Every structure is written in structure tokens, then in C-alpha cells.
Amino acid sequence: MDSSLLLTIIVAAIGFLVLLYGKFRFHQDDKDIDSSTTSSSLFLSSPPPSLSRNWVHDVFPSFRGEDVRKEFLSHIQKGFERKGIIQFNDCEIERGESISFQLIKAIRGSKIAVVLFSRNYASSKWCLDELVEIMKCRREFGQIVIAIFYKVNPSNVRTQTGDFGKVFKKTCAGKTKEEIMRWKLALAEVATIAGYHSSNWDNEAAMIENIATDVSKKLTLSMRSIDFNDLVGMRAHMEKMGQLLRLDLDEVRMIGIWGLPGVGKSTVTRFLFHQISKRFQVRVFIKNIKALYTRPNAEFMSLLTYQNDSEVLNLEVERERLKYKKVLVVIDNVDGSIKLDDVLQETQWFGPGSRVILAVQDRKLLEELSIDYSYRVDLPTDYEALQIFCIAAFGQKFPKDGFEDLARKVLNISGKRPSTLKIIGSYFRGKTKQEWIDNIDPYLF
């Protein structure tokens, strides 16, 4: 068997196993989701080890500047920017003979590596070293890699033949066998990844839009999982909200979060804002919407444009600016006494991919505001309620030894609203067993 073919088969097998390890699935839209239902995640789904890392960038682009920087790459970067994707910029890095520690750090600090192959990609030792590091990250911690073959054949990249191979051989001149072998292995491995081939697209703009959407979807799936230890049930809330938000879509979408007082709507909205806000160019969390109601339009626009109210002199000008921005607005504690019509009319000026999220008690209010997508925050299960109470009472998710029956009896008389459980749990924290007994209704004993 030809040695290059054997090498390709081995690398393809490795690539296949890595892909299986990091495989996720998208699920269809659901316009109304109940927090008590079971579903799979668009935010978090059994995150691999890579998701616990401290990410700095969404995307690290690897490319040969002289081939693509001024045209094709600039269009892709614009597409990423429009979708709120944070990209690494190499402009300030001084390129030398070998890959710098700063660049390695940037690669390892990016969720996705986009490798843009062009005719002269292999003319740069720097690019080849980048690729070796990228494929190493893919194997070690499941970094997502997207390959784009721009006016170059993937098979030529895999086998280092054709014009691409000629350029590669020139770069190999004078290099060690070990270094050349690392480059060949990386090229063979990356070429097995299903990517984008420019010859398959009649419309370059459509190809770029498809790539940007693909990256956005993958980022949504790999949304970093932060510490859920003190946030019982929050992972499930984020999974189900992900189905409604569909951050991969360019439409402007409004979502309502509703439920009983004290059920945890504010906690969900704050956590959600923390999770997704970096994906937007303009973002604002409004805790007290009533404070805007002296001059709602101007003051709301002030929040969106990060200006003082007095500086919003021309609403039409400010609206025009937002037309090209991806905006996130989260409004908490909305009730029937607040007329949001004027404020929500401003959302028609938001750019593609914008999201508006309202937290209300009464679902009828969402219907009055013509909000089609809604999520009900339901009461926690018995198990979750016990965890919430125990965190407040004992500083852990389970009762201390000897307090198991007492904790459950408190739950029986207090209900399952998280706000109530936290207050009562805090009251009992640090008290002796006898003090617990003395404070619980005597008829329970």
C-alpha cells in the first residue's frame, strides 16, 4: 500500500474518533417551552473538557495574508463581526522565524480555529506551525476546526501535490525531517475534516454567509459551562432557552420568560444575560423598566447607545446606527402597569440576529405584546427544592447528618418557591438541631 495513502487512512481514523467525541445535534424550534419538560441543549450538552477552559476568542483564523487578507478574508471577518463573533487579530504580533508563545496562547484561547487554505498557504512556515498547533489542540481538548479551501483542491492539501505541493516543497527546503513530518501529518489530518471548497459555490457571498452561520451554530453548541454548583436547575433552564433563542438565526426575535412570583425568573434572566451577552455588539440588562417612564423612547435609546439622556438629540440618527448592530435587550420585572409598546417599537430598528427578552408574571401580557416565543419557569422538583434549601441552610446541596428529616419537614410547610426556600434556609443556617425543632410548627412532631 502506498505510504501516503496509509498515512491518510490513519489520520482519517483519528479525525473520525475526535469528531465522534465532540458531536452535537441541533433540535427544531419550539415556540413555547415548559421548564418541566425534558429536552436536549443548544447551549450546553455534556460539555467536553475543552469547555472548561478560559476562552479569550471565539475564532482563531489561520491564513496566508498575501492571498486572502484584502478580499476573501475581510468579507469573512465582516460576516463574523455581524454575528457578534469575537475574532483574534494578528496585526500586533511580530512574525518571526518560529511561532511565538503569544500566538500559541491565542490558538489555545480560541473555541474555534478557521483554517483558510489558499495557493500559497504552505509558503509560510509560520502558517504551517500554526496548523500543527491547531491540530494538536483538536486532538488534546477537542478544539473545533473548520477548513476552508479557497481556490485550492483539498486532495492537493492532503497529499501535498499540485501547485500547493510545489509551494510546500520550497518551504521544506533545508528543514529537518521531523519538522517536515509534523507539517505533513497536520495537512493530511486537516484535509479529512469536512470543510468548505470554493469551487462548490457559484456565489462567494453565499459561501461566506454559510460559513459565518456555521461558526455561529458551533459557538452556540459549545457555549462555555460555568460553575452551576450554587444554581440548581440552571443548566436545564439554559438548555431550553437555547431552543427559543436560536442565536444562529439572523432574524430579530423576542422571547418572553414567565412564571409565578419568586419562582426564579430574575435569576434565569441574569444568568442568561451573563451567558450570551458577549455574542452581541450592543447589550443592556434593564432591572427596573419603570425608571425609564419619564421619557421612554429617549431613555431607552440612551441605554442602547451608552449615552446620557441629554445626549440623545436625534432619535432617528440613533436608530439608524442600531440598524447595523446585533443587539441584546433583557428586561426584568415587567408587569401590566408598564406600557412597553413605545419601547418595543424600537426593536424594529435592531440589526440582524438581535434578541429581546422580557420576564413577566402573566403570560397574557406576552400575548398582548404579540410575543410568540415563551418559556415558563416552573417550580423546582422536590429534589431540586431540597438542594436549594440545603445550599442556603447548610452551604451544601444535601442536609447535614441528623438533619435529613428536619429539612424535609421544613420543605413540606414552606412550599417549593426558590425565593422562599432561600429565605427560610438562611434563617435556619447555623442553628442547633433543637433550635430547628423549636422553630418548626409543633404539630409536625
Residue, then its C-alpha position, 0 to 999 in steps of 0.5 A: m500500500d502506498s505510504s501516503l495513502l496509509l498515512t491518510i487512512i490513519v489520520a482519517a481514523i483519528g479525525f473520525l474518533v475526535l469528531l465522534y467525541g465532540k458531536f452535537r445535534f441541533h433540535q427544531d424550534d419550539k415556540d413555547i417551552d415548559s421548564s418541566t419538560t425534558s429536552s436536549s441543549l443548544f447551549l450546553s450538552s455534556p460539555p467536553p473538557s475543552l469547555s472548561r477552559n478560559w476562552v479569550h476568542d471565539v475564532f482563531p483564523s489561520f491564513r496566508g495574508e498575501d492571498v486572502r487578507k484584502e478580499f476573501l478574508s475581510h468579507i469573512q471577518k465582516g460576516f463574523e463581526r455581524k454575528g457578534i463573533i469575537q475574532f483574534n487579530d494578528c496585526e500586533i504580533e511580530r512574525g518571526e522565524s518560529i511561532s511565538f508563545q503569544l500566538i500559541k496562547a491565542i490558538r489555545g484561547s480560541k473555541i474555534a480555529v478557521v483554517l483558510f487554505s489558499r495557493n500559497y498557504a504552505s509558503s509560510k512556515w509560520c502558517l504551517d506551525e500554526l496548523v500543527e498547533i491547531m491540530k494538536c489542540r483538536r486532538e488534546f481538548g477537542q478544539i473545533v476546526i473548520a477548513i476552508f479551501y479557497k481556490v485550492n483542491p483539498s486532495n492537493v492539501r492532503t497529499q501535498t501535490g499540485d501547485f500547493g505541493k510545489v509551494f510546500k516543497k520550497t518551504c521544506a527546503g533545508k528543514t529537518k525531517e521531523e519538522i517536515m513530518r509534523w507539517k505533513l501529518a497536520l495537512a493530511e489530518v486537516a484535509t479529512i475534516a469536512g470543510y468548505h471548497s470554493s469551487n462548490w459555490d457559484n456565489e462567494a457571498a453565499m459561501i461566506e454567509n454559510i460559513a459565518t452561520d456555521v461558526s455561529k451554530k458551533l459557538t452556540l453548541s459549545m457555549r462555555s459551562i460555568d460553575f452551576n454548583d450554587l444554581v440548581g436547575m440552571r443548566a436545564h433552564m439554559e438548555k431550553m432557552g437555547q431552543l427559543l433563542r436560536l442565536d444562529l438565526d439572523e432574524v430579530r426575535m423576542i422571547g418572553i420568560w414567565g412564571l409565578p412570583g419568586v419562582g426564579k425568573s430574575t435569576v434565569t434572566r441574569f444568568l442568561f444575560h451573563q451567558i450570551s451577552k458577549r455574542f452581541q455588539v450592543r447589550v443592556f440588562i434593564k432591572n427596573i423598566k419603570a425608571l425609564y417612564t419619564r421619557p421612554n423612547a429617549e431613555f431607552m435609546s440612551l441605554l442602547t447607545y451608552q449615552n446620557d439622556s441629554e445626549v440623545l438629540n436625534l432619535e432617528v440618527e440613533r436608530e439608524r446606527l442600531k440598524y447595523k448592530k446585533v443587539l441584546v435587550v433583557i428586561d426584568n420585572v415587567d408587569g401590566s402597569i408598564k406600557l412597553d409598546d413605545v419601547l418595543q417599537e424600537t426593536q424594529w430598528f435592531g440589526p440582524g440576529s438581535r434578541v429581546i427578552l422580557a420576564v413577566q408574571d402573566r403570560k397574557l401580557l406576552e400575548e398582548l405584546s404579540i410575543d410568540y416565543s415563551y418559556r415558563v419557569d416552573l417550580p423546582t422538583d422536590y429534589e431540586a427544592l431540597q438542594i436549594f434549601c440545603i445550599a442556603a441552610f447548610g452551604q451544601k446541596f444535601p442536609k447535614d447528618g441528623f438533619e435529613d428529616l428536619a429539612r424535609k419537614v421544613l420543605n413540606i410547610s414552606g412550599k417549593r418557591p426558590s425565593t422562599l426556600k432561600i429565605i427560610g434556609s438562611y434563617f435556619r443556617g447555623k442553628t442547633k438541631q433543637e433550635w430547628i425543632d423549636n422553630i418548626d410548627p409543633y404539630l409536625f412532631 
